[in-house]
Amino acid sequence: MTRSGSDIEKRIYLDFNASSPLVPEVVEAMQPFLAEHYGNPSCDHWAGTSARSAVERARSQVAGLLGCSPEEIVLTSGGSESNNQALKGAFFASRHKGEHIVASAVEHPAVLKPLEFLERLGAKVTLVPVDRQGRVDPESVRRALTPRTILVSVMHANNEVGTVQPISEISAIARRAGALMHTDAAQTVGKIPTRVDDLGVDLLSVAGHKLHGPKGIGALYVRRGTKIEPLVHGAGHEQGRRAGTENALLAVGLGAACEVAARWLGMPTLRALRDRFEQELKALLGDTISVNGAEAERLPNTSSVNFVGQVGADVLARLAGVAASTGSACHAGSVEISPVLAAMGVAPREAMGAVRFSLGRTTTWEDLQAVLAMLGERGSVHGNALEEHWERIHRARTEAASACQQRRSSTSVDLILGAGVGRDARVIDIGGGASRLADALLDRGFERVTVLDIASTALERAKRRTGARAGMVTWVAADVTTWAPRSSFDVWHDRAVFHFLVRKEDRQAYRAAMKAALKIGAQAVIGTIAAGGPDRCSGLPVIRYEPASLASELGPDFRLVESVHEDHLTRAGTTQRFQFSRFLRV
Ligand SMILES: Cc1ncc(COP(=O)(O)O)c(C=O)c1O
C-alpha cells in the first residue's frame, strides 16, 4: 500500500468519548419524525398516538439494552440532566433520612457540580479517592458510609481515562447499608455491558450522543420503588417524573442507537486497535509516554496518553486534522492538569501532556497509523532522536542479530553489476551499517565503497568485522536527510531508508542529497523496499512503496528497469519479502 503525504493530513476523529456521530440506522429511524410525526405523544388522536407509540418503542429499546422494564426509564435531555435528576432527586426525596452522599473523586462535573450545589443546601459529601489506575476501592466506600448516608454515586467508567469501576461490589455495600446506588454510565452504555441487575444499581444515567444517538437526549434508569423527587414539575409526563412534551424525534434516535449498540457491545475490534496503537506508540516513543489506567480494566476504546514533559495542547496542535482531547472533553484546550489525573496521583510533568484518544466505530488502523506517523515526526524520531533510536536498536542486539538478514548479498551485487558498472565504480550503501553488502563488494574486488548509517555503533561493528579491509571502505556516520556529500557516486544503494521518511520534507531533503551525490556520471539507484508486511519496521512507522511509487519519489531522472524479490528472515523467525528495484538514469 502506498500513502502519500496528503493522506496524513486527512481528518481523523478520535474523540468518541466527547461525542459520536449518528449511525445510519439512527438517521433512518429519525427521518420520518422531522416532518411527518409531529403529534404530541400525550394526545389520544391519530397524530398523538403514532408519536406516543414511537416514544414507547424507544423506551423499550433503551430498557432492552439496560435489562430493565420500560416503566423504569425516564427520558431526559442527556447525561447531565440524568445525573442532576438522580442526585438532587434522591437528596430531596430522602433528606428526612439523612444528608450524607458518597461519590468518587474522579466523577464528571455533571456529578460533582450538583453535589457542590447540594452541599449549599446542607448535604454532606465524601469523595472517596482512587488509586494510580483510577480505581475506587469498594472498601473505601464502605469506610465512608455513615448511618446518615442516603446515596452512593460512582461512575461506571471514567470519561478521560476509561477506568471501569467495580460497580457491583460498591452497590452491594451501599445497598446493604440502606443507601441508594447511582452510577453515571454515560461512557459505558453501548460500549460495554450495562445491565442494571448485574451492576446492582438503583439509578443509572445514559447520554444518547455517546452511543451514536442524538445530542440532547438521555435517560435515567430508576429502579421500581425508588423514590426521587422530580426536578421539572408540570403535567404528568414520564409518569410524573419529568414534565415536558416528549421529543419523539430524539427518542426514536436514542432507541435505535441502543438497539444497534446491543450488537456492538464489548468492542473487540476497537480494543485490538487501541492496544496495537498503544504498543506501537510505546515502541516509537519509549519512556517519553505513559498510558493512564493501563493496568486497570478500561473502556476498550479509550487511550489516555501522557506525553511526558510536553503540554497536551501542543501535542494536539501538531496532529493536523486529528480531533482528540486534552483532559476532559468539556474543557478542551485547557492546559490545567485534569482533576481526574491529579486524583490518580499522576505527576504534573506527565499529566500536563495528557491526550485522550477515544476510538469509535469508524476508526481504522490507517487513522491510527497516520497519528503515529505524525507523532513520530517531531522531536521524537528525527534528528538526534532518530539517531538515538537506531543507536538503541543496535546496542540492544548483537551484531549477528541486527545484521539485515539478507540471505544473499549477491542479490544487491548482481543488481549493481547489472547496472553496467565496473569494479572501480563508486558505490554507496545508504543505511547499510548493519548490512554485509560492503563485505560482498570487497570480496568482488570493488575498491570504492562507502557505507552511510545514522548509527555509529553499527558502523563501528562493521569496521571491526571487516578487519584489515575496513580501511578500503569510507564509513560515514550521518543522517542522510541533512548530509552534505563531498563526492559523487555511480551507484546509490538504498537500504529501505525511504520507508522511514514519513515527512514530505525529509523525502525532499533525501532526494536533494541523493541528487547532489549522484551528480557525475551516476548510473543507477537500487532501492530496497519491503513488500507488504507490517506497517512498522524496527519500531518506527514506515511508508509502504511499490516500485512504481518509489520511481515517482525518485523523480524524472530515473527510470525503473528491473525488480527482483528476495525473502529475508526476520528476527521473529518469519519471512519478510523484500523487493530490490534497479532504476537507471534516463
Ligand atoms: C461521564 C460523563 N457523564 C456525563 C456527561 C454529560 O453528558 P451530556 O453531554 O449528555 O450532558 C458526560 C459527557 O461528557 C460524561 O462523559
The ligand as an SDF file (V2000), in Angstrom:
LIG
                    3D

 16 16  0  0  0  0  0  0  0  0999 V2000
  -19.0970   10.5250   32.3810 C   0  0  0  0  0  0  0  0  0  0  0  0
  -19.9900   11.5740   31.7970 C   0  0  0  0  0  0  0  0  0  0  0  0
  -21.0840   11.9510   32.4400 N   0  0  0  0  0  0  0  0  0  0  0  0
  -21.9190   12.8900   31.9620 C   0  0  0  0  0  0  0  0  0  0  0  0
  -21.6670   13.5190   30.7750 C   0  0  0  0  0  0  0  0  0  0  0  0
  -22.6060   14.5870   30.2790 C   0  0  0  0  0  0  0  0  0  0  0  0
  -23.4810   14.0770   29.2970 O   0  0  0  0  0  0  0  0  0  0  0  0
  -24.3170   15.0840   28.3570 P   0  0  0  0  0  0  0  0  0  0  0  0
  -23.3410   15.7180   27.4540 O   0  0  0  0  0  0  0  0  0  0  0  0
  -25.2890   14.2110   27.6280 O   0  0  0  0  0  0  0  0  0  0  0  0
  -24.9960   16.0490   29.2430 O   0  0  0  0  0  0  0  0  0  0  0  0
  -20.5190   13.1710   30.0630 C   0  0  0  0  0  0  0  0  0  0  0  0
  -20.1590   13.8690   28.8100 C   0  0  0  0  0  0  0  0  0  0  0  0
  -19.0340   14.2800   28.6060 O   0  0  0  0  0  0  0  0  0  0  0  0
  -19.6720   12.1530   30.5850 C   0  0  0  0  0  0  0  0  0  0  0  0
  -18.5700   11.7860   29.9370 O   0  0  0  0  0  0  0  0  0  0  0  0
  1  2  1  0
  2  3  1  0
  2 15  2  0
  3  4  2  0
  4  5  1  0
  5  6  1  0
  5 12  2  0
  6  7  1  0
  7  8  1  0
  8  9  2  0
  8 10  1  0
  8 11  1  0
 12 13  1  0
 12 15  1  0
 13 14  2  0
 15 16  1  0
M  END
$$$$
